[in-house]
């Protein structure tokens, strides 16, 4: 009788310990998503010198702002697909004088496009040199001789 009780107890322990394996294989688990999902195209649109308001307009509100250093913004996206490994993406934006100076995307420093100082810098520079250049009269016809 004692052997039967031991065998039954071992069988129950073995069957209960196998539940976790069966649970992961046969029980449906939902995907758990938390935080800010930021598309790669939006990260590419970030430029150095953007104001905090422009960044919020582009990416939305940050998930976390550092309490001790409000110039650091964290955009964190956490996803746990049902029965699979957890994935986490972090984007850290650093501001100085409310202007974007640094972007860290999952530990990789992103070098965004720099902001132009004026939209027509080339045309503004050429207008100051207009007195030095030879002016072409647009009313004079150009004659091209062929073979």
Secondary structure as UniProt FT lines:
FT   HELIX           2..17
FT   HELIX           19..26
FT   STRAND          32..35
FT   HELIX           40..45
FT   STRAND          47..48
FT   HELIX           52..59
FT   STRAND          64..65
FT   TURN            70..71
FT   STRAND          72..80
FT   TURN            82..83
FT   STRAND          86..96
FT   TURN            97..98
FT   STRAND          99..105
FT   TURN            106..107
FT   STRAND          108..110
FT   STRAND          113..114
FT   TURN            119..120
FT   HELIX           121..128
FT   TURN            129..132
FT   TURN            138..139
//
